[in-house]
Amino acid sequence: MTLCRTLTSSTLLALSLVVCAGVSLPGCGDKGGYRGGKKTKMRAWLDSPSGGEKSGSFIKFPQLDLSFEIPDTLYVFKNCDESSHSPEGDEKWVPIVSCASAGAAADPDGVGEAPADSDAIALTFYLAPKGRPIDERAVAYYNNAYKESGLKVEELAFNDDYFYKTGIYAKLQVMDESGTNAIREIQQFMWPVQDVVFIARMEYPYGDSRAIQQDWKAIMPYFKTAGDDIPK
């Protein structure tokens, strides 16, 4: 089964306003690799994405130096599989793998139980070309850019040990037309590896009571890239 998580239209515009400085696109002066350098095999994969290898609970992409092990216990995002790799949105992020909810199904253990009309949501890992450094100094840039695009910044910080990854964590809120009430929430972490940026992202209704955060914490350590500082 192939999973595909489409970015909602409410956030496509907001995120595309900041993407040229964050992750490069052909229209943002991209000349190949990062800052005109030679492309790595990960950056080359973006030009012509190929499928991964699934064995048991593992999904591996040798060309991306990537291994994802599906956790044994998940409450909401129970359906994990390789994505279609079709670029999404104006920013052309390429989905790699996605863990999706069943939407209407309640958890049999009673954790994160959801009503029958709950939105189907997903935690998706994307890959994009690197367009600028993802470091402490970039936090101020993203803070201003997100606010200018209409998103409320609930939390934004650089972290050098976030599930063995170094990058920028963000919790953002999509506001209603009045700009005073949050209607959706975005949780995102992006971390650079050579000339690409990996992005973990989920979007869900604001105030969703399902065990979303538990699953985020369960999944993140199992998505391992060459840039992860995992203790030996």
N, C-alpha and C positions, 0 to 999 in steps of 0.2 A: 504494500500500500504506500502511495506517495502522498505526503501531506504538504499543503501549501497555505501559508499564512499571509493574507493580503493586508497591507497597511491600510487603515481606514482613511477615508477622504478627509476627515476632520483634522488629521495630523500630517497628511502628505504635504500640504502646502507649508505648514509651519516648519517641518523638518527639512524640506527642500530649500528653504530660505537660508539655512546655515550649512548645507552639506558641501558647497563648493570649497569652503575653507576647512571643512572637517575631513571629508574623504573625497578625493578628486574624481571628476567625471571628464569625459572627452571634451565637453564644452567649458571646462574650468582650467584649460591650459595643460592638460595631461599630455606628456611627450613620451610615455612609455612607463618606466619604473618611477619610483619616488624621486621627485625633483630632477627628472630627466635621466636617471640612472638606468642600468640594465634591469629588466624585470626578473624577479625571482620566479620560481616555479609556482608559487602561490598566486602571484599577480598574473602570471600567464594563464592559470586555471580560470580566472575571471573572464578572460576573453573567449574561452571555450570550455565551459564547465563539463566535467565528466562525473559519472556516478561513483559512489563509494562501494565499499565491500561490507556486507553484513554477515556476521557469524555469531550465532547465539544472541547474547544481549549487547554485542558490540557492533558499532557502525564506524568504519575506519575509512579515511581518505589519505592514502599514502602521499598523494601529490600535494596535500596541504599539511603534512606532518600532524595529522589530527586523528584523535581517537575519542569516541563518545561511547560510554557504557551506560545503558539504560538502567537507572536505579531500580532495585527490587520493589521499593515502596513509594508510590506516588498517589496522592489523594485527588488531584484535579487533572493534571496533565498526564493522563495515563497512556495515551496513544502516541508513542514516540516512533518516528521513522524519518527516512531521508526525504528531503523536500524536492520539488520539481526543478530547482535551480533556474527558474525563469526570473529575470530581474524584476524587482517590484518598485513601483512608484517613480517619481521624477528623479530620485536620487540613485535609482538602479541598484539598490542593494540586492545581492544574490543570496537567497535563502539556502542554507546547507542542510540542517536538520530542524525538525519541529516536534514539540510535544504538545498535543492538543487535548482539550477537555471533551467530554462526551456531550456537554451542553445541558441536556435535560436529566442526566443520570445523577442520582444522589449517591454519595459514598456509602458503601455497605458497612463501614466501621463507624459511621455517624460523624466523621470528621469532615468539616467543610461542606456539610449538606446544603444542597442548592434547590430552589423551587424549580418546577417543571419548565418555567419560561426563562431560565437562566441563559445568558449569552454563551455561545460556544467561543472559547478563547484559547490562546496558544502562547507558549513560550518558544520563540524562534531564534535560532542563531543565524546571523547573516555574515557575509564577507563583502568588503568594499575596498577600493584602492585607497591607500593612505595619501592624504592631501596636505596635512600639516602635522606638527608634533602633537601627540596626545600626552600632555604633561601638566604639571601644576600651573604653569602660566596660562594654559589653555582654558582653565576653569572660568576665569573672568570673561573670556571671549564667549564661551558657551552660555554663561549666565545672562549676558546682555542679549545674545542672539535669540535665545529661547523666549525671553520676555518680550522682545520686540516683535516676535512672530505670534504672540498672543497666548503662549503657554505660561502657566503659573509654575514657578520653580519651588518645589517643596523641599528638595534636597539635591545638592550638587557638590561633589567632592572628588579630588584626586586620591587614589588609594594605591599604595605600592605592594599590598598583600591582600587582595580581594579574591579569595578562593585560589590562591597561588598565582594570581594575575595582577598586572600593573596597568591601571587605566583610570577612566573617569566613570563614576557612578552617578546616575541621575534618577530622581523621581519627579515626574512632571504631571501637571493636571491640565486637562482640556476643559476650558470654561464654556458656559452657555453664552448666548448672544449678549446678555447683560454684562458679562465679564465678572460676575460676582459669585456664581455658583459653579462648582466643579461637576462635570458630568461623566468624565472618564479619567483614568489615571494611567500613566505610562511608567514602567520601571525598566531601566536600561543600563547596561554596562558595556563600555567599548574599550578595547585594549589593542594596541598596535603590536604587530610582529613583522619586523623588517618593513616591506613596502605595502603592507595591507593592514586593514583594521577589521578585527572580529567584533561583532555586536550581538549581545544577548538582549532580547527585547520582549516585553509582554505588555499588552494593553487590555484593560478590563473596566467594567462599569465602576464608577467611583462608589466606594462603600461596599463593594462586593465582599460577602462574608465567607466565601469559600477558602480553603486552605492553600491559597496561592503562594503566600510567603514561605510556607513549609516546603512546598515543591521547588520553589526557586532555590532555596538553600540546599535541597537534596540534589538538584540537577547540576548546578554550576560547577561543583568540584569534579564531576565526571566528564565534563567537556574539556579535554586536555589538548593543548596546542604546543608547538615547539617553544613558544615564548613563556610558558608557565614555569614558575619557579617552585617545582614540586620537590619536597624533601626526599632525599635518597634513602 
